[in-house]
């Protein structure tokens, strides 16, 4: 498929948005979808916590959950905009599509790669009063500033992204590892890594400072996350589960598959550089992105709550599929792999491992009234179809259409479910 130019990509995104809105409301008028987005039903789950920060600032409660567990970047934007839930959701959508436009210009993505990004099921979070869109535009800004060697903008976007989300846990190891694998201690390049590291720390420091000044406790965020959101350290417990069981397990399992794939690819690069003494062919942002997505897996395994003694994949799909770093990896890798026995075997092996760690074939799926084998078969088929987009097939246009249509319908189902007040991620 041909690469898309700047003007073509804007037209394609506008056509996609128009088609998406038309299809959503067509399904709504027929009763297949039951919710139309509005100021009331957009305020669900984390959005209500952000709204409480906008309306009354931060408050930390020692005995219960409070909004001190959320970073100040997005509520600051929301407060400054003076908009309601619908208005800020439109702003978020514009930020997201702007970020996608900048990203595909950087990598000269094909039309399919562009559409695959905007149809990933969890992308609907960019259309809600969540922090994902603001983090996304700053994250894409980091990628742009790095690739164009614009140091001032790297500082701005790095601090901004870390002010929106405390990503130091994910990015610091990723940046250090990328530096060691890609550069070594080179005078010309080391300041890029050092500058980005400094930005991550500074942005997080500002975020902790804002929360601390308003609550009177500079450890309020950490205390809230550990004591009331159950993000303290723990040992992983199999099989993995997720909140709301079968309705969302397939989606968090899809995200888990991508983190495992990223971890394997990163390990492959480490062994190639350290053991085989080869020079990595990946660019610095690819290495940082692999490290970032792999650290999501570490975070979920060791710092996530348990449900009935099993590690929960709670919110994993949002962490992964709304990440600019995953999107960068996708446009660099989609339709690039040769369908060799080795490559296909790797994907199949990871699919099997993914199914095993979420309980196949021995664990009953929560709230699933039928034989678990049918549910796991659906997940396996879904992962196989999604994996095929990474390979170059001569006649792959029908596969591409199938994947895009499937993703759009799932995205709409999840958005409708979110608007109904159901947990999605």
N, C-alpha and C positions, 0 to 999 in steps of 0.2 A: 504494500500500500504506500502511496506517495506521501512524502513529507508535506506538512502544511505550512504555508506562509503565515505571516502575522495577520494580514487582512482576512485570509481564509479561515483561520482559527477563530477569529472574532465572530464571523458569520456562522460558523459551525456551532459555536457555543450558544449564540442567540437562537439559532434554529432548534438546538437541543432544549433550551429553556422553554421555548414556545411549545414544542411538542410535548415536553414533560407536563407542563401546566394543563395543556389541552387534554392529554390522556388522563391525568389525575382527576380533573373535574368531570370528564366523561364517565369515569368509573364511579365517581361520587354521585352523579345524577342518576345512575342506574342502580345505586344502592350497594354496589360491590364494596366500595369504600364508604365509610360512615361519617368521616370527620372532615370538615373544611377548616384550614388553619385560621386562627383568630387570636386576639390579644389574651383571651382567657385560657384556651386549651394549649397555647404555646408555653405557658408557664407550668412546666412539669419537672419534677425531680430536681436536678442541679440548678435549673433555671430559677426555681423559687428561692434557692439560697443566694444566687447572684442578685436577684431582685431585692432581697432583704438587705444586702450590702448597699445597693444603690439607694434604697429608701431610708435606711437608718444607720449605715456604717457597720463596722465590725463589732461583734460582741462574743466574748468567750465564756462558756459555761463549763465548770469543772465536772458537773454531774451528767451532762447530756450533750448530744450533738449540737454544733453551732456553726455559724458561717465563718468562723475563724479558720476552718479547714479548707478555705478557697483563696487562691491568690488574687491580687487586686487589679491586674491588668485589664481584664474584660469589664468588671463593674465600673472601673474608672472611665472607660470609653462609653459605656452605657449612660452613666451619669452625665458626662459631658455632652452627649448627643441630645439629651432631653426627650428622647423618644420612648414610646411604649414598647411592649413586647413585639408587636407586628413590625414596627419601624426598625428596631434594632435587628430583627431577623432579616429584613431586607438588606440592611447594611452588611450583615454577616454574609449573606449570599453574594453581594457585590465584592466583598473582600476575598471570598473563596474563588470566585471566577477570575478575579484579577490575578490572584496568586497562580491559578492554573495557567493563565495566559503567559505570565512571566516565566513559569517553569517550562512550558513547552517551547517557548522561544529559545530558552537556554539549550535544550537538547534536540530541537528540531523534530518534535514528535510527529508521528503519523496520525491520520484521522482516527484510526482505531485506538491508538494509545491515548489520545485525548479523550475519546468517548469512554474508554474503559475507566479512566480516572474518575470522571464525573458520574459514572453509573455504579460505582462500588456501593453495595447495600447501605453501609453506615454513613455515607456521605450526607444523608439528610440532616445530620447533626449540624452541618454548616448553615442550615436554614432555620435554626432554632436559637433561642437566647442562651447559647452556650459559648464557651471561650475558644472553641475549636477554630473558628474562622480567623480570629485575630492572631492566634498562635500560628496558624497556617501561613498567613501573609508575611509574618515576621520570619518564619522558618524558610520560606521561599526567598525572602530577602537575604538571608544568610547565604543561601546557595548562589544567588545572583552576585552578591558582593564578593564572595570567595572566587567565583569563576572569572569575574571581571577585574579582580584585584583592586577593588575600591575599598580601602581600609576604613575610611570614615564611615561608610555605610555598613560595613561589617560590624563596627562598634555599635552603631545605632540599632541595627536589627538584632544583634546578639543580646544586647541589654533588654530590648523590647520583648523578645521571645521569652527570656528568662523572667521578666516581670509578669508576664501572662501566666506562665506555668513554671514551677520549680524544677527545671529540667536538668539541674546540675548532676543529679544521680545518674541520669542516662547519658548526658553528653560528655561529661568529664572523662569517664573511661573510654568513650568512643573516640574523642579527640586525641587522647594520649596514645591509644593503640594505633590510630591512623597515622599519627606522626612517626611512630616507631617503625611501622611497616612501609610507609611510603618514602620517608625523607631521611631518617637519621638526623643527626644534629647539623643541619645545613644552615648557614648564616642567612641565606636569602629567603628561606621559607619558614624558618622557625617562628618568626614574629607573627605570622598569620595564625599559627596554632596557639601561641601564647596570648595573642590579642583575643581570640575567640574564647579561650579559657577564662580570661579576665572578665570578659563581658558576661559570661554565664554566671560567674560568681557575683559580679556587681549587680546584675539584674535581680538575682535571687536575694541578695542583701537588701536591696531597696524594697522588695516585696515583703520580706520578713519585717523590715523596719516599719512599713505602713501598718501592717497588722499589729505589730507590737505597740506602736504609739496609740492606736485606737483602743486596744484592749488592755493596755497596761502590762502586758506580758509578752516579751519578745520571743518566747517559746510557745506561744499560743497555737500557732499553726502545727508545729510538730506534736504537741500534746493532743490537739484535737484529732489529728490523723491517727496517732497511735492508740489513744485511749478510747476514742468514740467512733472512729471509722475502721478500727481493727487492722491497721496497716503496720503493726509491729512485726519484728522478725519471727519467722517460724519455719519449721522443716516441712517441705512439700509432702503431701499425703495423697496417694493414688486411691481410686481413679479420680481425675479432676471433674468438677461439676461447675455449675453456674447458677446464679440466682434466677428463679422462675423456670428452671429445668428445661424440658424439651423445647419449649417455645423459642428459647434463645441459645440453647447449647450448640446448635448447628452453626450459628454465626460466630460465637466465641471460639468454637473449634476451628473454623475457617481462619480466624486471626491467629490462633495458636499454630496452625500449619505454616503461616508466613513467618512467624518468629523462629520456628524450628528451621525453616529453609534458610533464613538469614544467618542463624547461628552456624549451620553447616557450611555455608559459603564463606563465612568469616573464618571459621576454623581451617578450611581448605587454604585460604590465603595465608594464614599464620604458618601452617606447615610448609607451604611452598617457599615462603620467605626465610623462615628460620631453619628448616631442616634441609630443603633442597637448594637454598641460597639463590633462589630466583628473584627477579624483580617483579613486583606486582604490576599487573596491567590495569588495575582499577584506579580511577582517579581518587583524589583525597575525599571528595564528598561522598562517593560510593562507599568508601571504607568507613567514614563517619556514620553514614546512614545504616550500614550493616551493623555497626556497633550499637547505634541507638536502638534499632529494632530488637537486637539481641538482648539489650539491657531491659527492654519491656518484659521479655520472658523471665529474666532474673528477678525483676520486681514482682511479677505475678506469682512466681514460684515461692519466693522467700518473704514477701511483704504483703501478701494478700490474705483476707480473712478465710476462714474455713466454714463449711456448711456440713453439719453432721459428720465431722471428722475428716472431710475431704477438702482439699485446696480448691478454692473457687476461682474461676476465670472471669469473675465479675468485671464488666466494663472493658474487657480486653479488646473487643471489636472496635470500640471507639478510640482506644489508645493507638491501635495499629492502623486502621483504615482511614483515619482522619489526620495521619501524620504526613507532613510534606516530605519527610525523609523516605518513607515507604513509596510515595508517589514518584520521587526521583529515581529510586531503584527500579520501579515498574517500567517507566518509560525508557530506561537504559537497557532493560532485560527482556521486555515483552517481544515475542516473535524473533528472538535473536538466537535461541538454542537450536542446534541441529538435532533432529529426532533420532539420535543414536541409541543403541542398547544401554550404554552407560548412563546417559542423561535421563532417559525414561525410567530406568531402574531406580535412580536416585529419587525421583518424584514419587514413584510407587512405594518405595521403602518408607519415605517420610509420611505418606498417606497412611500406611499401615501403622507406623509408630503413633501417629496422631490419634487414630481410632483406638489403639490399645490404651493410651493414657487417659482417654475419656470413658473407658469402661467396656469397650467391646471385647469379647462377647458376653461378659459375665455380669455386668451391672445393669439393673433396671434403671430406666430413665425416669426421672421425676415427672409426674403428671402425664405419663404416656400410657394409654390404656391398651395398646396393642403390643405385639411381640417386639422386643427391642431390636431384633435383627433387621426388621423393616426400617426402623428409624436410622440405624447405623448404615444400612445400605444406601439410604438417601444421602447421608453425609458423605459416604465414600464416592458415590456418583457425582455429587456436587464438586468435591475436591478434584476428581479426575478431570471433569469438564473445565474447571478453572485452570488447572495445570496445563492443559493443552494450549492455552494462549501464549505460553512461553516458547512454543516451538514453531519453526518455519514449515508450514505445509503448503504445497503448491496450490491446492484448492481448499483454502481455509476460510473463504468468505462466509460460508454458511455457518461454520463454527463461530465466527466473530459475531454474526447477526444473532445467533442463538444465545451466546453469552451476554451480549448487551441487552437483549430483550429480557432475559431472565433476571439480570441484575436490576434493571429498571423496575420490573414488577415487584421484586423483593424489596427494593428501596421504598416504593410506594406503600407496600404492606407494612413495613416497619415504621414509616412516618405516620401512617394512619394509626398504628398501634400506639405510638408515642403520644399522639394527640388525644387518644382515648384515656391516657393516664397509665398505660401498661409500661412496665420496665423494659427497656431495650438495651441500655448500656450506659 
